[in-house]
C-alpha cells in the first residue's frame, strides 16, 4: 500500500491524495459507504460502482462475525468474493458496536466480553482476535481494537480508557505484524486516537499513535453526541499532530457540513450511516439543502430530486414520485433515496477534491456549508 499526497489548499489544511491498495486506488478526501453486514443497505454492488462511484466501502467486524460468521467468509475467499465487491474494504474493529452494548458487555484488560444482540449468546473480543477476525473478513484496511468513550464522560475515565486503548494497540500491532494475510493481497492496520473531548488526552494519544509509525491513522470517539464545534476543535488538534504524509480517517462522521469542515482541517477519509439511514426515513441531502420528502409541500412537486450532481437517478425521479413511494412504504422509495444520498456524498467529496486542486476550495466550502445546512 502507498499514500501519495497530490495537492494542498493554500487557505486551509485540506489536501488531496491517492491511497493505492491491492483492490484499487482511493482518491482522497473520500467518503466510504457503510456496508454493515456485507451490504450497503438498499444498494446493489453494481449501483455502488456505476451510479454512486464508490471507491471503498466499510464492513462491520462485530456484525459480520456474528452473521454470517467468519467460516463462510473464509470458505468464500473473503468478503470481497462473498459479496461480489472488487474495490477496497475497510473494517472497523467492533469496538464501537461493543461500546454501544453498554448493558451487555464487560470491559477488562484482556478484552471485552459481550452478549450478541441477536440471540444473547456470549462472545469475547480481544485485540488479538479482533485482528484475526478482520484478517478472515479480508479487509484491505484493518482497525485496531479500541474502547470508545461516551459523551460526556469524566476525565479519569477518559484517561484510563485511552491508556487501555494504547495497550490494546500494542497487542494489535504485535499480533498483526507476526501474522499474514490470508487471501494473497496486502492488508494494513490503522491505530485509533482516543481521549474524549479533553485536549491534553487527545494530544497524548495523537503523539503516541504517531510514534507507532503505521501506514495510516484514525480519529475515534467523536460524533458521539458532543457539540459540532467541540468535534472540530478535537479534530484540528489531532490533525496538527498526526504525520502529514499518512492518511487520516475520522470515524463515523457525519453530515455534509461536518465532512466539509473536517476536510478543511486535514481529514482524508470519512464514513457514516447517515446517508442511508436518513434516506430510509425520507431525509434527502441535496446540493441546495436538506429535503424532508415526507412534507406535504413535495406532494405535487414534479421537479427532479437534484439535477446538479450528475446522477441518472437524482436527475430522473421527481420529488412527488419519491414522496409517494416513501409515504406508501414502497421498497423502491428506500432504494431511490439511498442511491441519491450516497451519490450526493460522493459528489460532494469529488467537488472538494476538484476545488482543492484548482485553488478555490476555501470560498467554495463556505458557500456549500451554507447550502447543505439549510432546510428546504
Beta strands, then each sheet from edge to edge (+ up, - down):
strand 1: 2-8
strand 2: 15-21
strand 3: 24-28
strand 4: 30-35
strand 5: 56-60
strand 6: 88-92
strand 7: 105-108
strand 8: 111-115
strand 9: 122-125
strand 10: 141-143
strand 11: 188-193
strand 12: 216-219
strand 13: 247-250
strand 14: 269-271
strand 15: 283-286
strand 16: 289-292
sheet 1: 1+ 2- 3+
sheet 2: 4+ 5+ 6+ 10+ 11+ 12+ 13+ 14+ 4+
sheet 3: 7+ 8- 9+
sheet 4: 15+ 16-
end
